[in-house]
């Protein structure tokens, strides 16, 4: 059964009305990804926010960090699992499958990261991400010390918190707008 075919439940500007920067960015997405992710299309409702969102996302997920790209995607999926965000589970579950080369890991991350036999470092990172999502008021120095004991630097802890915070935000945008993932994600890297 196919998912609903809308991008979001608000009207979006027609592609021909996108400014030149957006058109170039979307052409680059089609070249590199074979599609324009629906989350980016959703942000065409607010073009200035699209530019800010894209810059922030690219720095967060692709920029320099002690966290690997895979670890950042794993955090995205764990947070999205806690929040039951359909869009991010589909899109970032696919990214975990692609970066890890392991379709089963992608599925375990989406459903319950705890069933995966992960290294202690990644387990500590995901446990922290889950707790920061579910009970942020309960995070304290013992939680950060647990990350340090698992081998994370203070800069890494900052990056973990940054990724957790970002995906809690995007999950809420996706829920609030009833954002649908691109259907292409479902079949990739299986």
C-alpha positions, 0 to 999 in steps of 0.5 A: 500500500503506498503512503499518502502522496502529499508533501505536507498539509499546507500549500507550497509554492509552485516549482517555477516560483522558486528563486534562483538559489533554491532552483540551483540547490534543488538541481544539486540535490537531484544530481547527488541524491536523485531527488529533492527531499520532501523536507526541503520542498516543505521549507519552500513555504518560507524560502529564507528558512529553507536557506537557514535550515539547509546550511544548519543541516549540512554543517550539523550532519556533514561538517567536522565532528568527532562523531562519524556521519553514521553516528549522527544518522543513528542519533537522528533515527533514535530520536525519531524513534522516540518521537515516532516521526514517520518522515525521519524514520524513513529518510534517516533509516535509509541513511543508516542502511546506506552508511553502514552497508547493513539493512538490518541495522537500519531496521533495528535502529528504526524499531528499537536500537537496543536490539542491535549489538552495538559497540559500547560507545554507540550504545552510550551515545544512543542511550543519552540521545533517547534520555535527552529526548524523553526526559531532558530535565533528568539529564545531569553530570552523571549522564555526561560523565557516562559519555566521557567514560565511553570515549566522547570528548566534551566537543563530541558531547556538544555535537550529540546534544546538537543532533538530538536537539535538531531532530527533536525540532524537525520531528515536531515540524514533520508531525505538525505539517504531516510531512511525508518522506519521498517514496524513493527512500523505502527501497534504497539500500535493502 
